[in-house]
Amino acid sequence: MAAQEQYAELARQLSGVSAVKRDLARVLPADCPPGSAAVLTVLDKHGEMRMSRLAELLAIDMSVTSRHVAHVADRGWIDRDPDPGDRRSRILRLTPAGEQRLAELAERYTEALAHCLSGWSDDEVGRLNTLLAKLHASFGECRGPRTPAFPPTRTPA
């Protein structure tokens, strides 16, 4: 197990990831802010779904999800069709225009990463991908259904 100092340094480094994400968001076109890009990405990865499931996967409030969904729907990037099982709900799915927009966004992200990491070796980029995937999986396991509140609270001694 890593020493506490290493975890503290990791926390500092992870705060820098937010800056990287903000920089990457700058490559997005003006009509597709990060929240809209996230909606398209989740629908592409998981397929059609109800808005409640989308909110859960995005880990954001339903009202915020609703605004993002309205934004992408107004641009024709997703369809919102009545759910045959519950007419009060809508099923969200990517349209061909949404798939095209997502491909454009992926190209922009890839170009920005390639430019900014041009001094990195293939091995370094591969190791970073592997470690980030492992970090993501570890947090996924940590917030499982039987996991206590996160982060765990300390009890006084």
N, C-alpha and C positions, 0 to 999 in steps of 0.2 A: 504494500500500500504506500502511496506517495506521502511525503511529509507535509505537514500543515502549511509550510512556507510555499510548497509547490502549488497547493490548492489556492492559496492567496494570490500567487502570481497568475494562475490560470484565471481567477476572477478578474484580475486587472486586464489580462489579455482579451478576455471575452467582452469586456466593455468596449474594446476597440472594434469588435465585430459590428457594433451598431454604426460606427463611423463608416466602415466599409459598405454596409447595407445602404446608408444614406448616399454614399458616392455612387453606388450601383443604381440607385433609384433615379439619379440625375440623367442616366442614359435612356430612361423611359420617355416616350413621346408625351407631350402635354395632355393629350386626351386619354391617357392611360396611366393614372397614378398607381402607386404600389398596391393599394387595396384592390383595385380592379385587376391588376396583374395576378394577384393572389387568388382571386375568384376564378379566373381563367385557368390557372395552374392546378388548383384543387379539382375543378371539374374535369380537366384533362386526365389527371392522375386517377381519380376515383370514379369517374363516370357520372351519369345523371343522378340527382339526389334532391331531396327536399331542402328548403332553406334552413331548417333547424339543424340538419346534419352538416350543412356547409358552415354554419356558425360554430358548431362544435369542432369541426376540423380546423377552422381558422382560429379557434380559441378567442373569439370576440363576441360581443353582445349582439343580440338579434337586431337591434335598431341600427347598429353600424353595418352589419351584414346586409340589411335591407337597403341601405344607401348605396353600398358597393354594387349590389345586384341590380338596382335601378339604373345605375350608371352604365354598366356593361349591357344591360338589356336595351337601353335607349339607343345604343350604338349598333345594335343588331348582332352582338357577339355571343349572346345566349338567348335561348327561348325559355319562357316561363309558361308551361302548359299545365292545365288542371290535372291534379292527381286523380286517376280513376278510382282509387281506393278511398279518397277523401276530397271531395270537390272544393273544400275550403282551402286546401293546400295546393301548392304549385310544385311541379317537378322542373328542376333547372337542368338544362343541357347546353353544351357548346354548339354553336352553329358553325358552318364552314367558314364564315367570316371571323368567328372567334378563334377557330383553329389557325387560320392564317395570321391573325393578330398575335397569337401566342408564339407562332414560329418566328415572327419578326422580333418579338421581345427576346426570345431565346438567342437569336442571332446577335442582338445588341449586347446582351449580357456576356455572351461568349467572347465577342470582340473586345469588350472592355476588360474582361479578365485576362485575355491573351495579351493585351497591351500592357496592363499593369503588372503582370507576372512574367513578362518576357525574359527577365533575368533568371527565372527559376528553371531548374532542370525538370525533365519529365518525371523523374523519380521523386523530386520534392513535391510536385503537384499531386502525384499519385499518393504519396504518404499523407498529404493534407486531406485529400478526399477520403482516404481510408479512416483516418483519425476522426474527421468530422462525422462520418457515417457512424462510427462507433460511439461517439459522444451523443449523437441523436438517439441511437438505439438505447443507450444507457438511461437517458432521461425518459424515454418511452416506457422502459421497464419500471423506472422509479415512480412514475405517476400512475401505475396500474390501479385496478379497482380496489385493492385492499391496502393501498399505501396510505399512511397517515398524512396529515396536513404537510404541505411542502412549502418552504423548507421546514424541517422538524424544529420544534421549539425546545429550548433547553429548560429542564426543570431545575429549580434551585437546589443546591446541595445542602 
